[in-house]
Amino acid sequence: MKVTKVFLSAFIIIQSSCFVSKITAQNTSASSQKNNKIKVFTTAENSTLKLSLSNDLILKNNTTQQKNPTVSIIVNTEKTDQTFIGIGGAITDASAEVFAKLSPKKQQEFLNAYYDKNKGIGYTLARTNIHSCDFSSDSYTYISEGDKELKTFNIDHDRKYRIPLIKKAIETAGGKLTLFVSPWSPPAFMKDNNDILHGGVLLPEFASSWALYYAKFIKAYEKEGIPVWGLTIQNEPMAKQRWESCIYTPEAERDFLKNHLGPTLEKEGLGSKKIIIWDHNRGDMLEKRANLVFSDPEVSKYAWGIGFHWYETWNGGPPQFESVAKVHESFPNKNLIFTEGCIEKFDASKYQFWGNAERYGLNMLNDFNNGTVAWTDWNILLDQNRGPNHVGNFCFAPIHADTTKDELIYTPMYYYIGHFSKFIRPNAKRVLETVSDKSLLSTSFKNSDGQLITIVMNQSDKEIVYSLENQKSKKIITIPAHAIQTIVY
């Protein structure tokens, strides 16, 4: 199939998103699935296809359309792996502040785009920061400086922007959103450098106070009607940043969890919260942290799983997906969760740069195929200036807002993420598959209602004809160049 080249403006993409969502909702309804009809949804570069129903790409067995597939994808529905939890993004101070500047109409469009499973891409997961991070307008904590007893603890700061947005996201998602929380740094007085920024380490005499700080934050949010599912111990614990940061060696993180955070959460009635270690990049350190914590029964009992980012590629190196696979193989009863990723180097002329979306597709496909149970993007929304960010550490988001024009800019990343989040639902099981050629990447899941979901990505410059097979059926499908497809069957 030839794909007509259409260079879309942000306005066209914005308008088409709502239109596409309605089509998608109609064609993934329960009634259509009862007929066991296959549905193919496609997003392709240089085309009008944006999460679009595209069953014309299913080839029929006749003389005019007959083509021989060059790749076969064989799905074995009898063999499954990890249970899927969800996909989502971070609701940061920056995202909430930008959201508050939009008109009510655009706010609702934005909420629907991310959190409504029929009108949008159905996010079911969220992350938020415990006091300030780089994507805040300034640095702040929830206590007066020097208050070791945490007597002044309050979350008034968050009630202006962040809490209202989280509540609206939960409501739009149908009343439930799996939320985990992360600190970027303890308060300055608790650290050896007396600075909330620039790394430093937690002083031993404040370890108990800092552990209690997490508990107070969780309880305060839950009092607001925002359930907290889990938490990471420290965002990027091996990075000394010019923004909020704190260094933990593997042994320091283990000991803080074992002697302070784990026991404190249990004492405070929060022992059911999922504690996630590491929360940094893939690679050797991911494996080292997992081995150190998960091999020690006294600390492993507190650790639900391990989180990771994708910034090991910052200096041009390849993604180290093999480290994720090794942890999954070594500790199959622990959970792997992707906790942050974004396109780091912002260029406003590249809102629609397709390579950014393909980076998301590549990472999501490989992470899921290596055992990851959940996947979390970074900021859900940034403004036309790539922020706000109090240290100038700007980046891309799947959706940007031009607050001067009250417009939303949908990037290709939004649609690529949507090919996963809209169709794979919580409690799905990953289904094992075999792909005959590396020209295509694929992953498959089986939803709890028995619906099969296969996602296929083509990064090449040519369309590819492939066969999708399982024990009951075989279909021949064309995927355009630089495209991603979700097959629902």
RODO-2510 file (C-alpha; in nm, 4 decimals, decimal comma):
residues 489
     n   res          X          Y          Z
     1     m     0,0000     0,0000     0,0000
     2     k     0,1268     0,3456    -0,0835
     3     v     0,0849     0,6019     0,1909
     4     t     0,0001     0,9517     0,0710
     5     k     0,2377     1,2107     0,2055
     6     v     0,0625     1,4765     0,4098
     7     f     0,2653     1,7157     0,6232
     8     l     0,0423     1,7791     0,9211
     9     s     0,0370     2,0968     1,1210
    10     a    -0,0044     2,0802     1,4948
    11     f    -0,3597     2,2107     1,4459
    12     i    -0,4551     1,9217     1,2180
    13     i    -0,3045     1,6737     1,4608
    14     i    -0,4983     1,8284     1,7480
    15     q    -0,8251     1,8081     1,5574
    16     s    -0,7603     1,4557     1,4324
    17     s    -0,6846     1,3265     1,7805
    18     c    -1,0440     1,3704     1,8925
    19     f    -1,1739     1,2278     1,5657
    20     v    -0,9431     0,9261     1,5814
    21     s    -1,0389     0,8630     1,9414
    22     k    -1,4068     0,8401     1,8514
    23     i    -1,3360     0,5960     1,5702
    24     t    -1,1143     0,3872     1,7952
    25     a    -1,3734     0,3793     2,0693
    26     q    -1,6432     0,2652     1,8283
    27     n    -1,4367    -0,0142     1,6864
    28     t    -1,3034    -0,1565     2,0125
    29     s    -1,6438    -0,1763     2,1758
    30     a    -1,7528    -0,4944     2,3489
    31     s    -2,0092    -0,5688     2,0791
    32     s    -1,7530    -0,5628     1,8009
    33     q    -1,5195    -0,7921     1,9948
    34     k    -1,7939    -1,0506     2,0459
    35     n    -1,7805    -1,1088     1,6726
    36     n    -1,4089    -1,1922     1,7058
    37     k    -1,3290    -0,9530     1,4245
    38     i    -0,9702    -0,8480     1,3809
    39     k    -0,9055    -0,4733     1,4080
    40     v    -0,5863    -0,3048     1,2875
    41     f    -0,4964     0,0439     1,4122
    42     t    -0,2062     0,2276     1,2494
    43     t     0,0059     0,5385     1,3026
    44     a     0,2450     0,6152     1,0163
    45     e     0,4827     0,8927     0,9210
    46     n     0,3890     1,1240     0,6327
    47     s     0,0272     1,0120     0,6419
    48     t    -0,3072     1,0900     0,7980
    49     l    -0,2925     0,7677     1,0010
    50     k    -0,2921     0,8499     1,3730
    51     l    -0,4215     0,5588     1,5809
    52     s    -0,6535     0,5060     1,2854
    53     l    -0,8640     0,2009     1,2124
    54     s    -0,6969     0,0614     0,8987
    55     n    -0,8409    -0,2797     0,8195
    56     d    -0,7702    -0,2121     0,4518
    57     l    -0,4119    -0,3132     0,5386
    58     i    -0,5285    -0,6714     0,5974
    59     l    -0,4604    -0,8481     0,2686
    60     k    -0,7282    -1,0707     0,1203
    61     n    -0,6531    -1,3947    -0,0583
    62     n    -0,7308    -1,2929    -0,4131
    63     t    -0,5328    -1,2290    -0,7281
    64     t    -0,5296    -0,8507    -0,6968
    65     q    -0,4055    -0,8327    -0,3374
    66     q    -0,2112    -1,1533    -0,2913
    67     k     0,1371    -1,0847    -0,1536
    68     n     0,3814    -1,3141     0,0161
    69     p     0,4788    -1,2026     0,3666
    70     t     0,8482    -1,1446     0,4296
    71     v     0,8154    -1,1646     0,8098
    72     s     0,6113    -1,3984     1,0268
    73     i     0,4955    -1,3249     1,3811
    74     i     0,3821    -1,6404     1,5589
    75     v     0,1965    -1,5864     1,8866
    76     n     0,1818    -1,8745     2,1324
    77     t    -0,1197    -1,8037     2,3507
    78     e    -0,0382    -2,1024     2,5734
    79     k     0,2846    -1,9451     2,7016
    80     t     0,2644    -1,6301     2,9127
    81     d     0,5008    -1,4196     3,1212
    82     q     0,4525    -1,1093     3,3390
    83     t     0,1235    -0,9528     3,4446
    84     f     0,0745    -0,5997     3,3147
    85     i     0,0008    -0,3164     3,5613
    86     g    -0,0276    -0,0063     3,3465
    87     i     0,1170     0,2756     3,1381
    88     g     0,1180     0,6449     3,2247
    89     g     0,3220     0,9561     3,2889
    90     a     0,4414     1,1884     3,5632
    91     i     0,2095     1,4564     3,6981
    92     t     0,4764     1,7050     3,8025
    93     d     0,4467     2,0597     3,9329
    94     a     0,5355     2,1788     3,5827
    95     s     0,2571     1,9782     3,4207
    96     a     0,0040     2,1004     3,6769
    97     e     0,1048     2,4665     3,6432
    98     v     0,0772     2,4541     3,2642
    99     f    -0,2574     2,2748     3,2864
   100     a    -0,3936     2,5530     3,5117
   101     k    -0,3208     2,8104     3,2397
   102     l    -0,5443     2,6368     2,9846
   103     s    -0,9088     2,7236     2,9276
   104     p    -1,1650     2,4812     3,0777
   105     k    -1,2374     2,3460     2,7288
   106     k    -0,8716     2,2702     2,6607
   107     q    -0,8261     2,1258     3,0086
   108     q    -1,1030     1,8755     2,9415
   109     e    -0,9590     1,7923     2,5994
   110     f    -0,6229     1,7278     2,7622
   111     l    -0,7693     1,5074     3,0373
   112     n    -0,9664     1,3065     2,7825
   113     a    -0,6629     1,2701     2,5585
   114     y    -0,4604     1,0945     2,8272
   115     y    -0,7006     0,9355     3,0730
   116     d    -1,0270     0,8503     2,8962
   117     k    -0,9920     0,4984     2,7521
   118     n    -1,2544     0,5664     2,4841
   119     k    -1,1852     0,9276     2,3853
   120     g    -0,8103     0,9073     2,4485
   121     i    -0,5273     0,6638     2,5157
   122     g    -0,6417     0,5364     2,8537
   123     y    -0,3533     0,5995     3,0943
   124     t    -0,3822     0,3873     3,4095
   125     l    -0,0538     0,4777     3,5829
   126     a     0,0949     0,7979     3,7260
   127     r     0,4012     0,9188     3,9121
   128     t     0,4412     1,2359     4,1152
   129     n     0,7215     1,4061     4,3081
   130     i     0,7579     1,4304     4,6875
   131     h     0,8184     1,8077     4,7237
   132     s     1,0181     1,9789     4,4507
   133     c     1,2096     1,8383     4,1559
   134     d     1,3706     2,0060     3,8548
   135     f     1,0276     2,0350     3,6898
   136     s     0,9015     2,2682     3,9611
   137     s     0,9068     2,6472     3,9405
   138     d     1,1251     2,6628     4,2503
   139     s     1,2714     2,4454     4,5262
   140     y     1,0523     2,3750     4,8289
   141     t     0,9812     2,1169     5,0996
   142     y     0,6829     2,0450     5,3247
   143     i     0,8502     2,1498     5,6505
   144     s     1,0345     2,4424     5,8039
   145     e     1,4088     2,4107     5,7616
   146     g     1,5592     2,2282     6,0595
   147     d     1,2339     2,0656     6,1733
   148     k     1,3669     1,7165     6,2489
   149     e     1,0445     1,6194     6,4274
   150     l     0,8369     1,7130     6,1180
   151     k     0,5952     1,9134     6,3328
   152     t     0,5439     2,1711     6,0563
   153     f     0,4733     1,9137     5,7837
   154     n     0,1974     2,0191     5,5423
   155     i     0,1280     1,9848     5,1700
   156     d    -0,0345     2,3257     5,1193
   157     h     0,2013     2,3928     4,8282
   158     d     0,0510     2,1055     4,6280
   159     r    -0,3104     2,2068     4,6829
   160     k    -0,2850     2,4963     4,4381
   161     y    -0,1989     2,3075     4,1185
   162     r    -0,0832     1,9485     4,1553
   163     i    -0,3509     1,7920     4,3739
   164     p    -0,6398     1,9342     4,1667
   165     l    -0,4879     1,7934     3,8466
   166     i    -0,4258     1,4494     3,9994
   167     k    -0,7863     1,4372     4,1211
   168     k    -0,9167     1,5286     3,7754
   169     a    -0,6924     1,2665     3,6155
   170     i    -0,8270     1,0001     3,8521
   171     e    -1,1836     1,1027     3,7777
   172     t    -1,1282     1,0967     3,4007
   173     a    -0,9599     0,7559     3,4259
   174     g    -1,2796     0,6161     3,5716
   175     g    -1,2043     0,6640     3,9401
   176     k    -0,8784     0,4710     3,9626
   177     l    -0,5190     0,5591     3,8796
   178     t    -0,2206     0,3579     4,0009
   179     l    -0,0013     0,6297     4,1560
   180     f     0,3540     0,6005     4,2811
   181     v     0,5614     0,8787     4,4367
   182     s     0,9317     0,9674     4,4298
   183     p     1,1599     1,2079     4,6190
   184     w     1,4398     1,3954     4,4432
   185     s     1,6152     1,5045     4,7653
   186     p     1,5695     1,5233     5,1406
   187     p     1,5502     1,8773     5,2870
   188     a     1,8858     2,0557     5,2876
   189     f     1,9505     2,0252     5,6628
   190     m     1,9269     1,6456     5,6405
   191     k     2,2188     1,6235     5,3953
   192     d     2,5944     1,6472     5,4338
   193     n     2,6181     1,9342     5,1803
   194     n     2,3339     2,1330     5,3463
   195     d     2,1842     2,1830     5,0000
   196     i     1,8680     2,0395     4,8475
   197     l     2,0479     2,0585     4,5121
   198     h     2,3853     1,9236     4,3907
   199     g     2,3809     1,5681     4,5249
   200     g     2,5084     1,5160     4,8765
   201     v     2,4129     1,2242     5,0997
   202     l     2,1567     1,1702     5,3740
   203     l     2,3109     1,2183     5,7186
   204     p     2,2646     0,9112     5,9431
   205     e     2,1097     1,1142     6,2263
   206     f     1,8189     1,2122     5,9966
   207     a     1,7457     0,8707     5,8432
   208     s     1,4469     0,8031     6,0705
   209     s     1,3026     1,1507     6,0141
   210     w     1,3396     1,1156     5,6391
   211     a     1,1680     0,7749     5,6425
   212     l     0,8780     0,9238     5,8387
   213     y     0,8577     1,2067     5,5819
   214     y     0,7524     0,9540     5,3130
   215     a     0,4804     0,8190     5,5427
   216     k     0,3487     1,1661     5,6196
   217     f     0,3371     1,2518     5,2496
   218     i     0,1462     0,9350     5,1618
   219     k    -0,1013     0,9861     5,4450
   220     a    -0,1525     1,3518     5,3520
   221     y    -0,2280     1,2647     4,9899
   222     e    -0,4610     0,9836     5,0881
   223     k    -0,6429     1,2215     5,3209
   224     e    -0,7012     1,4332     5,0088
   225     g    -0,8659     1,1327     4,8441
   226     i    -0,5619     1,0377     4,6338
   227     p    -0,4636     0,6714     4,6912
   228     v    -0,0894     0,6030     4,6743
   229     w     0,0004     0,2587     4,5388
   230     g     0,3771     0,2715     4,5807
   231     l     0,6967     0,4713     4,6085
   232     t     1,0549     0,4755     4,4923
   233     i     1,3291     0,5326     4,7480
   234     q     1,5204     0,7985     4,5538
   235     n     1,5098     0,9382     4,2018
   236     e     1,8423     0,8679     4,0273
   237     p     2,0476     0,7844     4,3386
   238     m     2,3809     0,7852     4,1551
   239     a     2,3464     1,1260     3,9864
   240     k     2,4831     1,4480     4,1338
   241     q     2,2611     1,7000     3,9556
   242     r     2,2420     2,0788     3,9609
   243     w     1,8789     2,0272     4,0618
   244     e     1,7308     1,8319     4,3565
   245     s     1,9367     1,5142     4,4002
   246     c     2,0837     1,2835     4,6630
   247     i     2,3419     1,0071     4,6346
   248     y     2,2901     0,6556     4,7704
   249     t     2,5490     0,3850     4,7220
   250     p     2,3970     0,0375     4,6767
   251     e     2,4754    -0,0410     5,0400
   252     a     2,3330     0,2901     5,1643
   253     e     2,0053     0,2373     4,9807
   254     r     1,9830    -0,1197     5,1111
   255     d     2,0462    -0,0135     5,4692
   256     f     1,8020     0,2789     5,4537
   257     l     1,5303     0,0459     5,3265
   258     k     1,6101    -0,2301     5,5757
   259     n     1,6598    -0,0228     5,8889
   260     h     1,4397     0,2807     5,8343
   261     l     1,1974     0,3074     5,5412
   262     g     1,0582    -0,0460     5,5444
   263     p     1,0025    -0,0651     5,9229
   264     t     0,8655     0,2913     5,9362
   265     l     0,6029     0,2284     5,6693
   266     e     0,4956    -0,0879     5,8484
   267     k     0,4747     0,0959     6,1811
   268     e     0,2647     0,3696     6,0192
   269     g     0,0194     0,1181     5,8741
   270     l     0,1575     0,1566     5,5209
   271     g     0,3244    -0,1818     5,4861
   272     s     0,1172    -0,2667     5,1779
   273     k     0,2721     0,0133     4,9707
   274     k     0,4959    -0,1115     4,6904
   275     i     0,8564    -0,0052     4,7518
   276     i     1,0690     0,0299     4,4390
   277     i     1,4492     0,0380     4,4596
   278     w     1,7035     0,2009     4,2238
   279     d     1,4858     0,4290     4,0008
   280     h     1,7829     0,5016     3,7757
   281     n     1,9273     0,3733     3,4475
   282     r     1,9487     0,0299     3,2931
   283     g     2,2870    -0,1405     3,2885
   284     d     2,5297    -0,2982     3,5339
   285     m     2,4035    -0,0919     3,8276
   286     l     2,0482    -0,2127     3,7716
   287     e     2,1739    -0,5689     3,8077
   288     k     2,3953    -0,4851     4,1058
   289     r     2,1144    -0,3173     4,3007
   290     a     1,8803    -0,6061     4,2287
   291     n     2,1328    -0,8661     4,3374
   292     l     2,2246    -0,6811     4,6561
   293     v     1,8668    -0,6215     4,7746
   294     f     1,6731    -0,9160     4,6368
   295     s     1,9285    -1,1736     4,7534
   296     d     1,9000    -1,0573     5,1155
   297     p     1,5760    -1,1894     5,2708
   298     e     1,5838    -0,9293     5,5505
   299     v     1,5674    -0,6401     5,3071
   300     s     1,4049    -0,8129     5,0093
   301     k     1,0840    -0,8546     5,2083
   302     y     1,0331    -0,4771     5,1859
   303     a     1,1118    -0,4441     4,8134
   304     w     0,8291    -0,5020     4,5661
   305     g     1,0545    -0,4419     4,2674
   306     i     1,3112    -0,2304     4,0886
   307     g     1,2624     0,0798     3,8720
   308     f     1,4746     0,2017     3,5838
   309     h     1,5187     0,4915     3,3369
   310     w     1,6570     0,4996     2,9817
   311     y     1,9261     0,7690     3,0166
   312     e     2,2156     0,5247     2,9888
   313     t     2,1968     0,6367     2,6247
   314     w     2,2744     1,0005     2,7176
   315     n     2,6283     0,9898     2,5733
   316     g     2,5313     0,7995     2,2605
   317     g     2,5533     0,4448     2,3919
   318     p     2,2964     0,1770     2,3075
   319     p     1,9999     0,0952     2,5320
   320     q     2,1017    -0,1826     2,7710
   321     f     1,7875    -0,3925     2,7492
   322     e     1,9807    -0,7057     2,8371
   323     s     2,0175    -0,5889     3,1975
   324     v     1,6380    -0,5825     3,2314
   325     a     1,6192    -0,9370     3,0955
   326     k     1,8872    -1,0585     3,3380
   327     v     1,7080    -0,9170     3,6419
   328     h     1,3776    -1,0682     3,5274
   329     e     1,5432    -1,4059     3,4777
   330     s     1,7278    -1,3964     3,8115
   331     f     1,4345    -1,2687     4,0192
   332     p     1,1100    -1,3724     3,8468
   333     n     0,9091    -1,3026     4,1632
   334     k     1,0191    -0,9380     4,1720
   335     n     0,8812    -0,6673     3,9477
   336     l     1,0490    -0,4450     3,6893
   337     i     0,8969    -0,1026     3,6266
   338     f     1,0118     0,1685     3,3877
   339     t     0,9867     0,4803     3,6028
   340     e     1,1064     0,7618     3,3719
   341     g     1,2070     0,8485     3,0189
   342     c     1,1847     1,1532     2,7928
   343     i     1,3433     1,3120     2,4877
   344     e     1,6082     1,5141     2,6657
   345     k     1,7265     1,7682     2,4096
   346     f     1,4424     1,9984     2,3122
   347     d     1,4159     2,1687     1,9743
   348     a     1,0790     2,3356     1,9120
   349     s     1,1158     2,2726     1,5381
   350     k     1,1048     1,8999     1,6107
   351     y     0,7644     1,8647     1,7763
   352     q     0,6707     1,6277     1,4931
   353     f     1,0106     1,4565     1,4560
   354     w     0,9244     1,0914     1,3987
   355     g     1,2476     0,9560     1,5450
   356     n     1,1357     1,0676     1,8908
   357     a     0,8261     0,8488     1,8653
   358     e     1,0258     0,5539     1,7377
   359     r     1,2554     0,5826     2,0374
   360     y     0,9492     0,5352     2,2574
   361     g     0,8318     0,2393     2,0526
   362     l     1,1740     0,0738     2,0593
   363     n     1,2054     0,1097     2,4349
   364     m     0,8525     0,0047     2,5205
   365     l     0,8642    -0,3041     2,2993
   366     n     1,1993    -0,4204     2,4364
   367     d     1,1188    -0,3408     2,7982
   368     f     0,7927    -0,5341     2,7861
   369     n     0,9541    -0,8246     2,6044
   370     n     1,2154    -0,8418     2,8805
   371     g     0,9651    -0,8656     3,1640
   372     t     0,8653    -0,5083     3,2538
   373     v     0,5219    -0,4849     3,4198
   374     a     0,4583    -0,1079     3,3907
   375     w     0,5942     0,1856     3,1919
   376     t     0,6004     0,5513     3,2999
   377     d     0,6727     0,8504     3,0773
   378     w     0,8103     1,1715     3,2299
   379     n     0,6066     1,5001     3,2252
   380     i     0,2567     1,4566     3,0808
   381     l     0,2492     1,8237     2,9780
   382     l     0,4969     2,1092     2,9269
   383     d     0,4555     2,4571     2,7819
   384     q     0,5913     2,6146     2,4641
   385     n     0,9105     2,6990     2,6539
   386     r     0,9668     2,3313     2,7506
   387     g     0,8968     2,3943     3,1167
   388     p     0,8586     2,5413     3,3690
   389     n     1,1873     2,4143     3,5111
   390     h     1,3774     2,6067     3,7757
   391     v     1,7238     2,5029     3,6511
   392     g     1,6671     2,5195     3,2748
   393     n     1,6708     2,1406     3,2306
   394     f     1,4163     2,1461     2,9475
   395     c     1,2853     1,8480     2,7509
   396     f     0,9986     1,7170     2,5363
   397     a     0,6602     1,5879     2,6504
   398     p     0,4102     1,3887     2,4393
   399     i     0,1748     1,6872     2,4601
   400     h     0,2814     2,0527     2,4816
   401     a     0,0629     2,3549     2,5430
   402     d     0,1117     2,6907     2,3801
   403     t    -0,0324     2,8920     2,6661
   404     t    -0,0211     3,2147     2,4613
   405     k    -0,2700     3,0657     2,2142
   406     d    -0,4553     2,8181     2,4377
   407     e    -0,3543     2,5352     2,2045
   408     l    -0,2410     2,1786     2,2594
   409     i     0,0351     2,0316     2,0447
   410     y     0,0169     1,6537     2,0060
   411     t     0,3516     1,4959     1,9136
   412     p     0,3959     1,1552     1,7432
   413     m     0,5161     1,0254     2,0811
   414     y     0,1616     1,0580     2,2136
   415     y     0,0282     0,8274     1,9439
   416     y     0,3067     0,5701     1,9786
   417     i     0,2490     0,5445     2,3536
   418     g    -0,1232     0,5187     2,2830
   419     h    -0,0720     0,2071     2,0722
   420     f     0,0200     0,0352     2,3982
   421     s    -0,1771     0,2162     2,6704
   422     k    -0,5133     0,2247     2,4928
   423     f    -0,5289    -0,1445     2,4168
   424     i    -0,3255    -0,3328     2,6805
   425     r    -0,5284    -0,3115     2,9997
   426     p    -0,4306    -0,3783     3,3624
   427     n    -0,4014    -0,7485     3,4527
   428     a    -0,3204    -0,8496     3,0954
   429     k    -0,0639    -1,1256     3,0559
   430     r     0,2232    -1,0983     2,8113
   431     v     0,2029    -1,3755     2,5544
   432     l     0,5226    -1,5202     2,4119
   433     e     0,5822    -1,4868     2,0398
   434     t     0,8408    -1,5505     1,7695
   435     v     0,9339    -1,2925     1,5061
   436     s     1,1180    -1,4336     1,2057
   437     d     1,3075    -1,1203     1,1062
   438     k     1,4538    -0,8221     1,2913
   439     s     1,3042    -0,5781     1,0409
   440     l     0,9954    -0,5744     1,2645
   441     l     0,9629    -0,5449     1,6410
   442     s     0,6609    -0,6878     1,8189
   443     t     0,5070    -0,7717     2,1549
   444     s     0,1793    -0,9419     2,2441
   445     f    -0,0546    -0,9401     2,5440
   446     k    -0,3759    -1,1177     2,6366
   447     n    -0,6263    -0,9018     2,8227
   448     s    -0,8252    -1,0501     3,1073
   449     d    -1,1339    -1,0717     2,8809
   450     g    -0,9450    -1,3001     2,6417
   451     q    -0,8783    -1,0291     2,3825
   452     l    -0,5377    -1,0571     2,2140
   453     i    -0,3275    -0,7471     2,1474
   454     t    -0,0230    -0,7520     1,9205
   455     i     0,1841    -0,4379     1,8613
   456     v     0,4141    -0,4252     1,5594
   457     m     0,6664    -0,1520     1,4719
   458     n     0,8415    -0,0902     1,1415
   459     q     1,1385     0,1476     1,1589
   460     s     1,2458     0,0906     0,7993
   461     d     1,1951     0,3103     0,4934
   462     k     0,9811     0,0475     0,3183
   463     e     0,6422    -0,1045     0,3821
   464     i     0,6569    -0,4652     0,4995
   465     v     0,4071    -0,7456     0,4501
   466     y     0,3927    -0,9857     0,7453
   467     s     0,1857    -1,2756     0,8684
   468     l     0,0335    -1,2768     1,2159
   469     e    -0,0386    -1,6304     1,3318
   470     n    -0,1613    -1,8134     1,6371
   471     q    -0,3175    -2,1529     1,6983
   472     k    -0,6519    -2,0409     1,5539
   473     s    -0,5842    -1,7943     1,2753
   474     k    -0,3432    -1,6448     1,0252
   475     k    -0,3673    -1,2976     0,8768
   476     i    -0,1503    -1,1235     0,6180
   477     i    -0,1039    -0,7543     0,7001
   478     t     0,0867    -0,4641     0,5483
   479     i     0,2608    -0,2153     0,7757
   480     p     0,3727     0,1138     0,6139
   481     a     0,7247     0,2525     0,6438
   482     h     0,8018     0,4161     0,9793
   483     a     0,4787     0,3004     1,1365
   484     i     0,3379     0,1266     1,4401
   485     q     0,0304    -0,0949     1,4471
   486     t    -0,1911    -0,2448     1,7153
   487     i    -0,3844    -0,5540     1,6134
   488     v    -0,6866    -0,6378     1,8293
   489     y    -0,8236    -0,9888     1,7727
***
